[in-house]
Amino acid sequence: MENIRFNYRYRDAHNYKQFGSLIFSNATGISVDKATALLLPKLISEEFFVPDEWGLPRLHASPYNPAVDHEWHEFEEFELTDESAGDLGDVVGFLERLSPPSL
C-alpha cells in the first residue's frame, strides 16, 4: 500500500517561497482525489491553512517578521508515494481531526 504525501508551501511578504512535504501512512488506501475532497472544506478559501492549528511544521526559512509576514501556508497537493511515512499517523485520521476554518 502506498503512503500519501502532503505538499505545501509558504510565501513570505517578499513572495519568496519555501516548499515542504509530509508523508502520512495510508492504511485505508484513500485516493489522492478523495483525500483532497476531504481537505478542501477545511482550508481557508480552499487553499490556505495555519500549520500550528493542525500540528504541522511551519516553513519559515528566513527570519519571520510578524509586522509584514503572515501565518498562512498554501496546500499544493496530495500525491501517492513509496517513501516511508513519518510519525504523523494515518492520513484519514489526520483529515478527520481537522476542523473547518474559523474566520
Backbone as a chain_set.jsonl record, in Angstrom:
{"seq": "MENIRFNYRYRDAHNYKQFGSLIFSNATGISVDKATALLLPKLISEEFFVPDEWGLPRLHASPYNPAVDHEWHEFEEFELTDESAGDLGDVVGFLERLSPPSL", "coords": {"N": [[0.86, -1.192, 0.0], [0.589, 2.185, -0.865], [1.935, 5.151, 0.625], [0.903, 8.522, 1.493], [1.667, 11.734, 0.343], [1.694, 14.995, 1.581], [1.852, 18.003, 0.174], [3.011, 21.281, 0.554], [3.36, 24.915, 0.806], [5.021, 28.018, 1.677], [4.673, 31.479, 1.343], [6.493, 34.332, 1.772], [6.449, 37.814, 2.864], [7.808, 39.021, 0.829], [7.338, 37.491, -1.312], [8.97, 35.288, -1.512], [9.421, 31.808, -1.65], [8.989, 28.867, 0.296], [9.137, 25.407, 0.271], [7.528, 22.419, 1.332], [6.955, 19.053, 2.516], [5.034, 16.367, 3.854], [4.836, 13.041, 4.928], [2.291, 10.801, 5.216], [0.978, 7.781, 6.611], [-1.071, 5.41, 4.85], [-3.213, 3.561, 5.431], [-5.827, 2.833, 4.752], [-5.875, 3.12, 2.071], [-6.779, 5.398, 0.756], [-7.658, 7.47, -1.974], [-5.87, 10.007, -3.842], [-7.584, 11.932, -4.908], [-9.882, 11.644, -3.271], [-8.819, 12.225, -0.716], [-8.09, 14.883, -1.15], [-10.617, 16.009, -1.64], [-11.75, 15.71, 0.895], [-10.117, 17.394, 2.357], [-10.288, 20.035, 1.252], [-12.682, 21.541, 2.172], [-11.808, 22.229, 4.672], [-9.89, 24.051, 4.522], [-8.83, 27.483, 4.297], [-10.48, 29.421, 2.076], [-10.327, 27.262, 0.347], [-7.602, 26.724, 0.038], [-5.64, 27.755, 1.862], [-4.019, 27.397, 5.098], [-3.249, 27.354, 8.627], [-0.407, 26.168, 9.903], [0.294, 25.674, 12.617], [-2.173, 25.331, 13.866], [-2.895, 22.847, 13.009], [-0.972, 21.193, 13.91], [1.314, 20.953, 12.367], [4.584, 21.452, 10.873], [5.908, 24.759, 10.487], [6.975, 26.6, 7.587], [8.819, 28.67, 7.572], [11.66, 29.815, 6.458], [13.347, 32.011, 6.33], [14.049, 34.807, 8.541], [11.224, 35.393, 10.514], [8.904, 37.969, 10.338], [6.468, 39.343, 12.05], [5.213, 41.763, 11.546], [5.035, 42.112, 8.816], [4.93, 39.617, 7.618], [2.922, 36.6, 7.459], [0.882, 33.934, 8.826], [-0.312, 32.072, 7.199], [-0.19, 29.194, 5.206], [0.076, 27.437, 2.07], [-1.828, 24.879, 0.674], [-0.713, 22.504, -1.622], [-0.865, 19.918, -2.989], [-1.918, 16.478, -2.723], [-0.095, 13.448, -3.042], [0.584, 10.117, -4.083], [3.042, 7.922, -2.693], [5.993, 5.879, -2.447], [7.676, 6.31, -0.424], [8.763, 6.132, 3.005], [6.486, 6.541, 5.698], [6.208, 9.287, 7.98], [6.06, 10.075, 11.495], [3.458, 10.922, 11.744], [1.079, 9.611, 11.654], [-1.938, 8.12, 10.29], [-3.32, 9.269, 7.207], [-6.115, 9.518, 6.928], [-6.994, 9.666, 9.588], [-5.73, 12.071, 10.283], [-7.095, 13.886, 8.56], [-9.687, 13.657, 9.584], [-9.42, 14.799, 12.077], [-9.194, 17.493, 11.619], [-10.644, 20.748, 11.727], [-13.136, 22.814, 10.165], [-12.169, 26.039, 8.826], [-12.11, 28.862, 11.028], [-13.144, 31.943, 10.646]], "CA": [[0.0, 0.0, 0.0], [1.37, 3.415, -0.941], [1.659, 6.232, 1.564], [0.428, 9.723, 0.799], [2.463, 12.925, 0.652], [1.002, 16.278, 1.676], [2.773, 19.046, -0.282], [2.545, 22.627, 0.875], [4.388, 25.948, 0.677], [4.835, 29.291, 2.364], [5.171, 32.669, 0.63], [6.669, 35.406, 2.744], [5.991, 39.138, 2.431], [8.528, 39.391, -0.39], [6.959, 36.453, -2.266], [9.897, 34.165, -1.527], [8.661, 30.594, -1.342], [9.603, 27.695, 0.889], [8.307, 24.247, -0.015], [7.672, 21.317, 2.267], [6.032, 17.941, 2.364], [4.935, 15.44, 4.97], [4.345, 11.763, 4.433], [1.37, 10.106, 6.111], [0.635, 6.413, 6.228], [-2.329, 5.384, 4.109], [-3.67, 2.192, 5.689], [-7.114, 2.573, 4.099], [-5.715, 3.224, 0.62], [-7.566, 6.521, 0.235], [-7.1, 8.041, -3.203], [-5.483, 11.411, -3.804], [-8.794, 12.733, -5.148], [-10.747, 11.592, -2.08], [-8.137, 12.974, 0.341], [-8.21, 16.298, -1.499], [-12.022, 16.388, -1.436], [-11.97, 15.817, 2.341], [-9.33, 18.502, 2.89], [-10.657, 21.362, 0.727], [-13.58, 22.339, 3.015], [-11.145, 22.568, 5.931], [-8.918, 25.083, 4.186], [-9.318, 28.848, 4.125], [-10.643, 29.644, 0.634], [-9.92, 26.009, -0.306], [-6.192, 26.787, -0.32], [-4.731, 28.161, 2.925], [-4.18, 26.873, 6.452], [-2.235, 27.762, 9.596], [0.153, 24.882, 10.313], [0.242, 25.493, 14.079], [-3.507, 24.858, 14.233], [-3.006, 21.447, 12.594], [0.159, 20.445, 14.443], [2.278, 20.741, 11.287], [5.691, 22.414, 10.93], [5.926, 25.96, 9.65], [8.024, 26.604, 6.569], [9.501, 29.966, 7.566], [13.107, 29.606, 6.4], [14.002, 33.277, 6.648], [13.503, 35.353, 9.79], [9.802, 35.723, 10.459], [8.6, 39.309, 10.816], [5.004, 39.398, 12.12], [4.69, 43.042, 11.064], [4.77, 42.036, 7.382], [4.669, 38.235, 7.223], [1.665, 36.033, 7.939], [0.971, 32.529, 9.217], [-0.992, 31.205, 6.242], [0.55, 28.358, 4.269], [-0.768, 27.017, 0.954], [-1.874, 23.477, 0.285], [-0.459, 22.314, -3.045], [-1.491, 18.69, -3.476], [-1.575, 15.17, -2.19], [0.368, 12.508, -4.056], [0.961, 8.813, -3.56], [4.484, 7.738, -2.674], [6.552, 4.675, -1.84], [8.529, 6.733, 0.68], [8.298, 5.749, 4.335], [5.687, 7.541, 6.41], [6.767, 9.842, 9.206], [5.327, 9.711, 12.708], [2.242, 11.736, 11.762], [-0.101, 8.752, 11.666], [-2.648, 7.853, 9.042], [-3.875, 10.462, 6.58], [-7.552, 9.623, 7.214], [-7.087, 10.18, 10.955], [-5.359, 13.484, 10.214], [-8.186, 14.64, 7.937], [-10.847, 13.639, 10.479], [-9.146, 15.673, 13.219], [-9.2, 18.909, 11.221], [-11.907, 21.477, 11.771], [-13.24, 23.874, 9.142], [-11.568, 27.288, 9.295], [-12.978, 29.822, 11.736], [-12.708, 33.299, 10.268]], "C": [[0.899, 1.246, 0.0], [0.962, 4.388, 0.162], [1.231, 7.458, 0.769], [1.205, 10.942, 1.293], [1.569, 14.155, 0.581], [2.031, 17.347, 1.313], [2.178, 20.42, 0.006], [3.695, 23.619, 0.749], [4.012, 27.168, 1.501], [5.423, 30.386, 1.481], [5.31, 33.776, 1.663], [6.234, 36.741, 2.135], [6.664, 39.599, 1.143], [8.3, 38.388, -1.511], [8.039, 35.382, -2.47], [9.138, 32.943, -1.044], [9.547, 29.545, -0.694], [8.623, 26.549, 0.694], [8.564, 23.161, 1.022], [6.689, 20.207, 1.949], [6.122, 17.048, 3.583], [4.342, 14.153, 4.44], [3.55, 11.06, 5.523], [1.252, 8.659, 5.665], [-0.744, 6.452, 5.578], [-2.916, 3.977, 4.2], [-4.968, 1.856, 4.965], [-7.018, 2.645, 2.577], [-6.544, 4.333, 0.007], [-6.874, 7.086, -1.007], [-6.716, 9.507, -2.973], [-6.713, 12.297, -3.977], [-9.693, 12.779, -3.927], [-10.118, 12.375, -0.933], [-8.257, 14.477, 0.096], [-9.629, 16.791, -1.258], [-12.339, 16.541, 0.051], [-11.244, 17.019, 2.94], [-9.862, 19.875, 2.478], [-11.619, 22.147, 1.616], [-12.944, 22.782, 4.335], [-10.053, 23.605, 5.742], [-9.593, 26.444, 4.121], [-9.33, 29.107, 2.619], [-10.144, 28.461, -0.18], [-8.445, 25.994, -0.696], [-5.267, 26.956, 0.883], [-5.045, 27.474, 4.255], [-3.056, 27.436, 7.323], [-1.653, 26.484, 10.19], [0.113, 24.634, 11.821], [-1.101, 24.927, 14.524], [-3.692, 23.38, 13.908], [-1.879, 20.589, 13.136], [1.209, 20.121, 13.394], [3.401, 21.77, 11.393], [5.482, 23.604, 10.008], [7.082, 25.868, 8.67], [8.739, 27.951, 6.489], [11.013, 29.748, 7.6], [13.864, 30.881, 6.755], [13.408, 33.827, 7.942], [12.057, 35.822, 9.608], [9.581, 37.097, 11.068], [7.085, 39.458, 10.857], [4.404, 40.723, 11.656], [4.342, 42.975, 9.575], [4.455, 40.621, 6.901], [3.362, 37.754, 7.85], [1.882, 34.571, 8.263], [0.427, 31.575, 8.162], [-0.005, 30.487, 5.326], [-0.43, 27.885, 3.199], [-0.676, 25.51, 0.738], [-1.613, 23.404, -1.209], [-1.182, 21.082, -3.569], [-1.149, 17.516, -2.573], [-1.011, 14.365, -3.347], [0.756, 11.2, -3.367], [2.472, 8.656, -3.663], [4.848, 6.4, -2.048], [7.472, 5.023, -0.672], [7.909, 6.325, 2.015], [7.534, 6.897, 4.983], [6.446, 8.032, 7.637], [5.936, 9.384, 10.396], [4.031, 10.502, 12.857], [0.963, 10.904, 11.814], [-0.712, 8.612, 10.285], [-3.309, 9.116, 8.505], [-5.368, 10.621, 6.872], [-7.77, 10.155, 8.63], [-6.75, 11.656, 11.021], [-6.511, 14.318, 9.666], [-9.405, 14.71, 8.833], [-10.648, 14.575, 11.668], [-9.277, 17.163, 12.879], [-10.594, 19.503, 11.304], [-11.951, 22.464, 10.612], [-12.662, 25.183, 9.689], [-12.592, 28.179, 10.006], [-12.436, 31.21, 11.454], [-13.607, 34.325, 10.893]], "O": [[1.85, 1.336, 0.777], [-0.197, 4.438, 0.574], [1.199, 7.439, -0.462], [1.374, 11.149, 2.495], [0.793, 14.327, -0.359], [2.98, 17.572, 2.064], [1.005, 20.68, -0.262], [4.853, 23.228, 0.605], [2.877, 27.331, 1.951], [6.521, 30.246, 0.942], [4.346, 34.116, 2.349], [5.712, 36.782, 1.021], [6.146, 40.471, 0.447], [8.982, 38.425, -2.536], [8.028, 34.661, -3.468], [8.311, 33.033, -0.137], [10.701, 29.358, -1.08], [7.423, 26.701, 0.923], [9.679, 23.011, 1.522], [5.722, 20.399, 1.213], [7.151, 16.982, 4.254], [3.446, 14.176, 3.596], [4.064, 10.766, 6.603], [1.408, 8.349, 4.484], [-1.49, 7.418, 5.742], [-3.093, 3.294, 3.191], [-5.185, 0.7, 4.6], [-7.958, 2.278, 1.873], [-6.969, 4.225, -1.143], [-5.646, 7.164, -1.065], [-7.182, 10.148, -2.032], [-6.867, 13.296, -3.275], [-10.215, 13.839, -3.581], [-10.817, 13.117, -0.244], [-8.497, 15.247, 1.026], [-9.819, 17.884, -0.725], [-13.119, 17.416, 0.425], [-11.707, 17.598, 3.922], [-9.879, 20.791, 3.3], [-11.397, 23.342, 1.809], [-13.5, 23.629, 5.034], [-9.376, 23.989, 6.695], [-10.803, 26.532, 3.912], [-8.291, 29.018, 1.966], [-9.602, 28.636, -1.272], [-8.07, 25.323, -1.657], [-4.198, 26.346, 0.914], [-6.168, 27.034, 4.502], [-2.048, 27.928, 6.818], [-2.353, 25.78, 10.918], [-0.081, 23.499, 12.254], [-1.158, 24.128, 15.46], [-4.566, 22.73, 14.481], [-1.825, 19.39, 12.861], [1.92, 19.123, 13.515], [3.193, 22.851, 11.946], [4.954, 23.476, 8.903], [8.05, 25.143, 8.901], [9.22, 28.324, 5.419], [11.579, 29.519, 8.669], [14.905, 30.828, 7.409], [12.364, 33.352, 8.39], [11.731, 36.548, 8.669], [10.019, 37.363, 12.187], [6.464, 39.676, 9.817], [3.202, 40.794, 11.398], [3.456, 43.696, 9.115], [3.784, 40.448, 5.884], [2.776, 38.445, 8.683], [2.955, 34.028, 8.001], [0.689, 30.375, 8.232], [0.894, 31.101, 4.751], [-1.642, 27.931, 3.409], [0.413, 24.947, 0.633], [-2.214, 24.149, -1.983], [-2.008, 21.177, -4.477], [-0.216, 17.568, -1.772], [-1.398, 14.567, -4.498], [1.199, 11.192, -2.219], [3.105, 9.176, -4.582], [4.107, 5.859, -1.227], [7.989, 4.129, -0.002], [6.691, 6.191, 2.135], [7.891, 8.065, 4.834], [7.219, 7.294, 8.248], [5.192, 8.408, 10.301], [3.562, 10.724, 13.974], [-0.123, 11.452, 12.001], [-0.101, 8.935, 9.266], [-3.802, 9.938, 9.278], [-5.841, 11.744, 7.046], [-8.637, 11.001, 8.847], [-7.409, 12.413, 11.733], [-6.863, 15.346, 10.245], [-10.098, 15.728, 8.843], [-11.625, 15.092, 12.209], [-9.453, 17.991, 13.773], [-11.589, 18.849, 10.992], [-10.906, 22.902, 10.132], [-12.672, 25.401, 10.901], [-13.764, 28.237, 9.635], [-11.387, 31.596, 11.97], [-13.406, 35.523, 10.696]]}, "num_chains": 1, "name": "protein.A"}
